Amino acid sequence: MSEFDLKYYNEEASKLALEIERKLVILGLDWQDDSTMRKLALEVLEVNHAGRQIGSGAEFSQDQTYEELCGLIGLMNKLMGEAAGKGVSVHGNDAWKAIARALWAQKEVRDTSV
């Protein structure tokens, strides 16, 4: 692992984490609420946002901010995968960690139910 790789991945993770946090705030989604994060993770893993609802009942499928959040979470996963492939451990802020935990939990549920 080079020092460049470590710096690059950590800088990118910081940028992504901040944008993810901003989108969550705009949408009124509390990253400290495990239930909300699990619902979001399920949405992202299913890659089907049409007609789904999260949180307060607003229809996020029509909300550009929600779609951007889903895209950022996809980038988060890609960045973590690339970094892991180079032996780099990537960490983000609390919102990042909450989403990552929820994604792993939902993936485990999905994998055990197959």
VONU-450845 format. One record per atom (N, C-alpha, C): residue number from 1; residue in three letters; atom name; x, y, z. Coordinates in pm, 1 decimal. Atoms other than C-alpha are relative to their C-alpha. Layout:
<sites>
SITE     i    aa   at          x          y          z
SITE   NUM   ALA   CA          X          Y          Z
...
</sites>
This chain:
<sites>
SITE     i    aa   at          x          y          z
SITE     1   MET    N       85.7     -116.8        0.0
SITE     1   MET   CA        0.0        0.0        0.0
SITE     1   MET    C       90.5      123.4        0.0
SITE     2   SER    N      -80.3     -121.5        6.1
SITE     2   SER   CA      142.3      333.3      -99.7
SITE     2   SER    C      -63.3      110.1       84.3
SITE     3   GLU    N       50.0     -114.4      -76.1
SITE     3   GLU   CA      110.2      654.0       94.8
SITE     3   GLU    C     -101.4       78.0      -83.8
SITE     4   PHE    N       94.5      -66.6       89.3
SITE     4   PHE   CA      -62.9      800.6     -211.8
SITE     4   PHE    C     -136.8      -66.7        6.8
SITE     5   ASP    N      127.3       71.9       -7.0
SITE     5   ASP   CA     -331.1      528.8     -203.8
SITE     5   ASP    C      -74.8       32.3      128.6
SITE     6   LEU    N       61.5      -27.2     -128.8
SITE     6   LEU   CA     -395.8      585.1      163.8
SITE     6   LEU    C      -59.0      141.0        2.7
SITE     7   LYS    N       46.6     -138.6        0.5
SITE     7   LYS   CA     -423.9      962.0      120.9
SITE     7   LYS    C     -117.9       17.5      -95.5
SITE     8   TYR    N      106.5      -13.3      100.2
SITE     8   TYR   CA     -638.5      936.9     -193.6
SITE     8   TYR    C     -131.1      -57.7       52.5
SITE     9   TYR    N      123.5       64.7      -44.7
SITE     9   TYR   CA     -890.6      692.7      -49.3
SITE     9   TYR    C      -59.9       69.5      121.9
SITE    10   ASN    N       53.0      -70.3     -116.8
SITE    10   ASN   CA     -920.5      877.0      280.3
SITE    10   ASN    C      -58.2      136.3      -36.6
SITE    11   GLU    N       55.3     -127.7       45.2
SITE    11   GLU   CA     -971.0     1211.8      105.8
SITE    11   GLU    C     -133.6      -19.9      -70.7
SITE    12   GLU    N      124.8       27.3       71.8
SITE    12   GLU   CA    -1235.4     1065.6     -124.5
SITE    12   GLU    C     -110.1      -44.7       96.6
SITE    13   ALA    N       98.4       45.1      -99.8
SITE    13   ALA   CA    -1406.7      894.7      169.2
SITE    13   ALA    C      -53.8      119.2       78.6
SITE    14   SER    N       43.5     -118.6      -74.8
SITE    14   SER   CA    -1418.2     1225.4      358.1
SITE    14   SER    C      -98.0       83.8      -81.7
SITE    15   LYS    N       89.1      -76.6       87.2
SITE    15   LYS   CA    -1575.5     1404.8       62.0
SITE    15   LYS    C     -135.7      -69.4      -14.9
SITE    16   LEU    N      124.2       75.4       15.2
SITE    16   LEU   CA    -1831.6     1131.0        4.3
SITE    16   LEU    C      -81.1       -1.0      128.5
SITE    17   ALA    N       69.1        6.4     -129.2
SITE    17   ALA   CA    -1914.8     1102.4      373.1
SITE    17   ALA    C      -71.5      131.3       30.0
SITE    18   LEU    N       61.9     -129.7      -23.8
SITE    18   LEU   CA    -1983.5     1474.6      397.2
SITE    18   LEU    C     -123.4       18.7      -88.0
SITE    19   GLU    N      115.1      -13.1       89.8
SITE    19   GLU   CA    -2212.6     1467.9       92.9
SITE    19   GLU    C     -114.1      -92.6       41.3
SITE    20   ILE    N      102.3       93.1      -48.3
SITE    20   ILE   CA    -2395.3     1161.8      225.5
SITE    20   ILE    C      -70.1       60.1      122.0
SITE    21   GLU    N       57.1      -61.5     -120.1
SITE    21   GLU   CA    -2444.8     1336.1      559.0
SITE    21   GLU    C      -92.5      115.7      -37.8
SITE    22   ARG    N       82.8     -113.2       44.5
SITE    22   ARG   CA    -2578.9     1646.9      383.0
SITE    22   ARG    C     -133.0      -48.5      -57.2
SITE    23   LYS    N      123.6       52.7       60.0
SITE    23   LYS   CA    -2829.8     1443.0      181.8
SITE    23   LYS    C      -92.0      -56.8      107.3
SITE    24   LEU    N       81.8       54.8     -108.5
SITE    24   LEU   CA    -2947.9     1261.9      494.1
SITE    24   LEU    C      -69.0      112.2       77.9
SITE    25   VAL    N       57.9     -113.8      -72.5
SITE    25   VAL   CA    -3001.9     1596.4      669.8
SITE    25   VAL    C     -112.0       62.2      -83.6
SITE    26   ILE    N      101.2      -59.3       87.9
SITE    26   ILE   CA    -3191.0     1740.0      371.5
SITE    26   ILE    C     -127.3      -84.2       -0.6
SITE    27   LEU    N      114.5       90.8        5.0
SITE    27   LEU   CA    -3415.2     1432.3      363.8
SITE    27   LEU    C      -62.5      -24.6      137.3
SITE    28   GLY    N       52.9       20.5     -134.7
SITE    28   GLY   CA    -3465.4     1435.3      739.4
SITE    28   GLY    C       16.9     -142.9       48.6
SITE    29   LEU    N      -27.1      137.9      -40.5
SITE    29   LEU   CA    -3320.1     1085.1      777.7
SITE    29   LEU    C      109.4       -0.5      106.6
SITE    30   ASP    N      -90.2        2.7     -114.5
SITE    30   ASP   CA    -3150.9     1022.6     1112.0
SITE    30   ASP    C       91.7     -121.2       -8.7
SITE    31   TRP    N      -93.3      111.9       11.8
SITE    31   TRP   CA    -2836.1      812.1     1071.4
SITE    31   TRP    C       23.0      -70.0      133.4
SITE    32   GLN    N       -9.9       68.5     -129.3
SITE    32   GLN   CA    -2853.8      729.0     1442.4
SITE    32   GLN    C     -118.2      -94.9       23.0
SITE    33   ASP    N      116.5       87.3       -8.6
SITE    33   ASP   CA    -3185.6      549.8     1384.5
SITE    33   ASP    C       25.2     -124.1      -85.8
SITE    34   ASP    N      -34.0      123.0       71.9
SITE    34   ASP   CA    -3095.7      191.3     1293.5
SITE    34   ASP    C     -110.2      -45.3      -94.6
SITE    35   SER    N      112.6       41.7       82.9
SITE    35   SER   CA    -3442.7      119.9     1157.1
SITE    35   SER    C       -4.4       78.3     -131.1
SITE    36   THR    N       -0.5      -84.4      119.5
SITE    36   THR   CA    -3427.9      411.5      914.6
SITE    36   THR    C      116.1      -36.9      -91.1
SITE    37   MET    N     -116.7       35.2       80.9
SITE    37   MET   CA    -3079.0      316.9      800.0
SITE    37   MET    C      -16.7     -137.6      -64.0
SITE    38   ARG    N       24.4      133.2       57.8
SITE    38   ARG   CA    -3184.3      -46.8      749.0
SITE    38   ARG    C      -97.7        8.8     -116.8
SITE    39   LYS    N       93.8      -18.8      110.9
SITE    39   LYS   CA    -3478.5       65.7      534.3
SITE    39   LYS    C       70.5       60.1     -120.3
SITE    40   LEU    N      -76.6      -61.8      107.5
SITE    40   LEU   CA    -3246.9      285.3      330.7
SITE    40   LEU    C       91.8     -103.3      -64.8
SITE    41   ALA    N      -91.0      102.7       51.7
SITE    41   ALA   CA    -2997.2        0.6      294.0
SITE    41   ALA    C      -76.0     -100.6      -86.1
SITE    42   LEU    N       81.8       93.2       76.9
SITE    42   LEU   CA    -3272.7     -231.4      174.8
SITE    42   LEU    C      -33.5       60.0     -136.0
SITE    43   GLU    N       28.8      -69.3      125.9
SITE    43   GLU   CA    -3371.1       24.2      -89.0
SITE    43   GLU    C      120.9       -4.6      -93.1
SITE    44   VAL    N     -121.5       -5.0       80.6
SITE    44   VAL   CA    -3014.2       57.9     -209.1
SITE    44   VAL    C       34.9     -138.7      -53.1
SITE    45   LEU    N      -34.7      135.7       42.5
SITE    45   LEU   CA    -2955.4     -318.4     -221.0
SITE    45   LEU    C      -98.0      -55.1     -102.7
SITE    46   GLU    N       99.3       47.9       96.0
SITE    46   GLU   CA    -3277.1     -381.3     -410.2
SITE    46   GLU    C        8.9       72.9     -133.1
SITE    47   VAL    N      -15.6      -82.3      119.7
SITE    47   VAL   CA    -3189.8     -109.2     -664.2
SITE    47   VAL    C     -134.5       23.0      -69.3
SITE    48   ASN    N      132.4      -26.6       53.6
SITE    48   ASN   CA    -3560.2      -47.0     -705.7
SITE    48   ASN    C      -67.1       99.8       92.1
SITE    49   HIS    N       49.6     -105.3      -87.1
SITE    49   HIS   CA    -3676.6      283.1     -565.5
SITE    49   HIS    C     -144.8       38.4      -30.5
SITE    50   ALA    N      132.7      -42.9       43.3
SITE    50   ALA   CA    -4009.9      311.2     -743.6
SITE    50   ALA    C     -105.9      -27.8      106.2
SITE    51   GLY    N      113.5       12.9      -89.8
SITE    51   GLY   CA    -4295.6      374.8     -504.7
SITE    51   GLY    C       31.8      -37.3      143.0
SITE    52   ARG    N      -35.9       37.5     -136.4
SITE    52   ARG   CA    -4103.1      299.5     -185.9
SITE    52   ARG    C       -0.3      122.1       89.6
SITE    53   GLN    N        2.3     -109.6      -96.1
SITE    53   GLN   CA    -4125.9      507.6      127.7
SITE    53   GLN    C       92.9      -31.4      115.9
SITE    54   ILE    N      -88.3       11.9     -114.8
SITE    54   ILE   CA    -3882.3      569.3      409.8
SITE    54   ILE    C      -30.7      113.6       95.7
SITE    55   GLY    N        7.8     -108.1      -98.3
SITE    55   GLY   CA    -3904.4      764.2      730.8
SITE    55   GLY    C     -138.1       58.4       16.8
SITE    56   SER    N      121.5      -73.3      -34.0
SITE    56   SER   CA    -4177.2     1024.6      757.4
SITE    56   SER    C     -114.7      -23.9      -96.2
SITE    57   GLY    N      108.6       28.3       92.4
SITE    57   GLY   CA    -4382.7      892.3      467.0
SITE    57   GLY    C       10.0       76.2     -130.3
SITE    58   ALA    N      -16.4      -71.8      126.1
SITE    58   ALA   CA    -4256.9     1123.9      194.0
SITE    58   ALA    C       40.0      -99.3     -108.5
SITE    59   GLU    N      -36.7       89.7      109.7
SITE    59   GLU   CA    -4223.5      959.7     -146.1
SITE    59   GLU    C      133.4       42.6      -57.1
SITE    60   PHE    N     -133.9      -37.4       41.6
SITE    60   PHE   CA    -3853.1      968.3     -204.7
SITE    60   PHE    C       30.5      -39.6     -142.9
SITE    61   SER    N      -27.6       40.1      137.3
SITE    61   SER   CA    -3875.9      799.7     -544.1
SITE    61   SER    C       -9.9      119.4      -94.2
SITE    62   GLN    N       15.7     -120.2       80.8
SITE    62   GLN   CA    -3976.2     1141.8     -680.7
SITE    62   GLN    C      101.3      106.8       38.9
SITE    63   ASP    N      -88.3     -101.5      -55.4
SITE    63   ASP   CA    -3707.6     1324.7     -489.2
SITE    63   ASP    C      141.5      -17.3      -54.8
SITE    64   GLN    N     -133.8        5.9       57.1
SITE    64   GLN   CA    -3383.3     1403.1     -670.2
SITE    64   GLN    C      106.4      -18.4      108.2
SITE    65   THR    N      -97.2       11.7     -108.5
SITE    65   THR   CA    -3200.0     1433.0     -338.5
SITE    65   THR    C       13.5     -145.4       43.3
SITE    66   TYR    N       -3.5      140.7      -37.8
SITE    66   TYR   CA    -3294.9     1075.4     -250.1
SITE    66   TYR    C       76.3      -81.7     -103.6
SITE    67   GLU    N      -71.3       71.4      106.0
SITE    67   GLU   CA    -3171.7      948.9     -585.9
SITE    67   GLU    C      149.4       30.1        6.4
SITE    68   GLU    N     -140.9      -35.9      -14.5
SITE    68   GLU   CA    -2846.8     1139.0     -535.7
SITE    68   GLU    C       62.4      -73.0      118.8
SITE    69   LEU    N      -48.8       73.2     -116.9
SITE    69   LEU   CA    -2810.7      980.9     -190.8
SITE    69   LEU    C       29.0     -145.1      -36.6
SITE    70   CYS    N      -21.8      138.9       41.1
SITE    70   CYS   CA    -2851.4      635.4     -340.8
SITE    70   CYS    C      124.9      -12.9      -86.9
SITE    71   GLY    N     -120.3        1.0       82.8
SITE    71   GLY   CA    -2585.1      718.5     -598.7
SITE    71   GLY    C      126.4       16.2       82.5
SITE    72   LEU    N     -116.1      -20.0      -87.7
SITE    72   LEU   CA    -2348.4      842.7     -329.9
SITE    72   LEU    C       31.0     -125.6       80.2
SITE    73   ILE    N      -21.6      125.0      -73.6
SITE    73   ILE   CA    -2399.7      521.7     -133.1
SITE    73   ILE    C       63.0     -104.1      -92.0
SITE    74   GLY    N      -64.1       88.8       97.3
SITE    74   GLY   CA    -2313.7      327.2     -447.4
SITE    74   GLY    C      147.3       33.2      -17.2
SITE    75   LEU    N     -139.6      -42.2       10.0
SITE    75   LEU   CA    -1994.9      531.4     -482.1
SITE    75   LEU    C       77.6      -36.6      125.9
SITE    76   MET    N      -62.1       37.0     -126.8
SITE    76   MET   CA    -1921.2      468.6     -113.8
SITE    76   MET    C       40.9     -147.6       -4.3
SITE    77   ASN    N      -29.9      142.9        9.4
SITE    77   ASN   CA    -1941.1       93.5     -173.1
SITE    77   ASN    C      113.6      -27.4      -97.2
SITE    78   LYS    N     -105.4       18.4       99.5
SITE    78   LYS   CA    -1725.1      116.0     -483.2
SITE    78   LYS    C      135.8       42.4       55.8
SITE    79   LEU    N     -125.0      -49.8      -57.8
SITE    79   LEU   CA    -1461.9      322.4     -303.0
SITE    79   LEU    C       54.4      -96.9      104.9
SITE    80   MET    N      -45.8       94.6     -101.8
SITE    80   MET   CA    -1450.1       80.5      -10.1
SITE    80   MET    C       53.0     -127.6      -63.9
SITE    81   GLY    N      -45.4      120.8       69.0
SITE    81   GLY   CA    -1418.0     -214.9     -249.4
SITE    81   GLY    C      135.8       18.9      -65.4
SITE    82   GLU    N     -129.0      -28.2       64.3
SITE    82   GLU   CA    -1137.0      -55.2     -447.7
SITE    82   GLU    C      110.8       12.5      103.6
SITE    83   ALA    N     -100.8      -18.5     -105.1
SITE    83   ALA   CA     -954.0       46.1     -131.2
SITE    83   ALA    C       37.6     -133.9       62.0
SITE    84   ALA    N      -28.0      131.9      -58.8
SITE    84   ALA   CA     -988.5     -301.7       18.2
SITE    84   ALA    C       87.0      -83.3      -93.1
SITE    85   GLY    N      -81.3       72.8       98.0
SITE    85   GLY   CA     -843.9     -445.3     -302.9
SITE    85   GLY    C      146.5       41.2        1.4
SITE    86   LYS    N     -138.0      -49.0      -10.0
SITE    86   LYS   CA     -533.3     -236.4     -241.3
SITE    86   LYS    C       51.8       -7.8      143.1
SITE    87   GLY    N      -43.3       15.1     -138.3
SITE    87   GLY   CA     -517.1     -319.9      128.7
SITE    87   GLY    C      -14.0      126.5       82.9
SITE    88   VAL    N       20.5     -126.1      -70.5
SITE    88   VAL   CA     -637.4       24.4      236.4
SITE    88   VAL    C     -131.9       -6.0       75.2
SITE    89   SER    N      120.9       -5.0      -81.5
SITE    89   SER   CA     -887.3       55.9      520.0
SITE    89   SER    C      -55.9      141.6       -5.3
SITE    90   VAL    N       62.0     -131.1       17.8
SITE    90   VAL   CA    -1129.3      342.3      451.4
SITE    90   VAL    C     -103.9       21.7      109.0
SITE    91   HIS    N       95.8      -34.0     -104.1
SITE    91   HIS   CA    -1326.6      515.9      722.9
SITE    91   HIS    C      -64.6      133.5      -31.5
SITE    92   GLY    N       71.0     -126.0       19.2
SITE    92   GLY   CA    -1590.4      786.2      704.1
SITE    92   GLY    C      -54.1       50.3      131.8
SITE    93   ASN    N       60.2      -58.5     -119.4
SITE    93   ASN   CA    -1797.0      989.0      946.8
SITE    93   ASN    C     -108.1      -93.1       57.6
SITE    94   ASP    N      101.8       83.5      -65.5
SITE    94   ASP   CA    -2079.7      859.7     1168.9
SITE    94   ASP    C     -111.2      -41.1      -95.4
SITE    95   ALA    N      104.2       32.9       97.6
SITE    95   ALA   CA    -2334.6      875.2      885.4
SITE    95   ALA    C       48.4     -112.7      -91.5
SITE    96   TRP    N      -61.4      102.3       84.8
SITE    96   TRP   CA    -2102.3      669.6      662.6
SITE    96   TRP    C       -1.4     -134.7       71.7
SITE    97   LYS    N       -7.6      124.1      -77.1
SITE    97   LYS   CA    -2051.7      411.0      936.7
SITE    97   LYS    C     -138.1      -59.9       23.1
SITE    98   ALA    N      136.4       48.9      -21.5
SITE    98   ALA   CA    -2426.1      387.1     1006.5
SITE    98   ALA    C      -54.2      -66.4     -125.8
SITE    99   ILE    N       46.4       58.7      126.2
SITE    99   ILE   CA    -2501.4      322.6      639.4
SITE    99   ILE    C       74.6     -129.2      -28.6
SITE   100   ALA    N      -78.8      122.1       23.9
SITE   100   ALA   CA    -2218.3       70.9      610.1
SITE   100   ALA    C      -49.7     -115.2       87.9
SITE   101   ARG    N       53.1      104.1      -90.0
SITE   101   ARG   CA    -2347.4     -120.3      915.5
SITE   101   ARG    C     -135.0      -51.0      -49.1
SITE   102   ALA    N      132.8       38.4       47.5
SITE   102   ALA   CA    -2700.6     -116.9      777.1
SITE   102   ALA    C        8.1      -82.2     -127.8
SITE   103   LEU    N      -17.0       76.8      123.2
SITE   103   LEU   CA    -2585.8     -239.1      437.1
SITE   103   LEU    C       44.8     -142.6       29.5
SITE   104   TRP    N      -47.1      133.2      -36.2
SITE   104   TRP   CA    -2396.3     -529.0      592.9
SITE   104   TRP    C     -110.8      -80.5       65.7
SITE   105   ALA    N      108.8       70.5      -68.0
SITE   105   ALA   CA    -2692.0     -618.3      814.8
SITE   105   ALA    C     -106.2      -46.1     -100.1
SITE   106   GLN    N      101.6       36.1       98.8
SITE   106   GLN   CA    -2939.0     -612.6      523.8
SITE   106   GLN    C       52.8     -105.6      -96.2
SITE   107   LYS    N      -59.3      100.0       88.9
SITE   107   LYS   CA    -2699.8     -808.6      303.3
SITE   107   LYS    C        0.3     -136.6       67.5
SITE   108   GLU    N        1.3      126.2      -72.8
SITE   108   GLU   CA    -2668.4    -1076.2      572.2
SITE   108   GLU    C     -139.8      -59.7        4.2
SITE   109   VAL    N      138.5       47.4       -1.2
SITE   109   VAL   CA    -3047.2    -1099.4      601.9
SITE   109   VAL    C      -36.9      -56.4     -136.3
SITE   110   ARG    N       31.2       44.3      137.3
SITE   110   ARG   CA    -3081.1    -1128.6      224.7
SITE   110   ARG    C       72.9     -130.1      -32.7
SITE   111   ASP    N      -79.0      119.1       31.2
SITE   111   ASP   CA    -2803.1    -1388.5      198.5
SITE   111   ASP    C      -49.0     -123.4       75.6
SITE   112   THR    N       47.0      115.3      -77.4
SITE   112   THR   CA    -2945.9    -1608.6      474.9
SITE   112   THR    C     -140.6      -44.3      -39.0
SITE   113   SER    N      136.5       36.6       38.5
SITE   113   SER   CA    -3298.1    -1599.3      331.8
SITE   113   SER    C       -5.5      -65.3     -137.8
SITE   114   VAL    N       -3.5       60.9      134.8
SITE   114   VAL   CA    -3186.7    -1733.1       -8.9
SITE   114   VAL    C       20.5     -146.8        9.0
</sites>
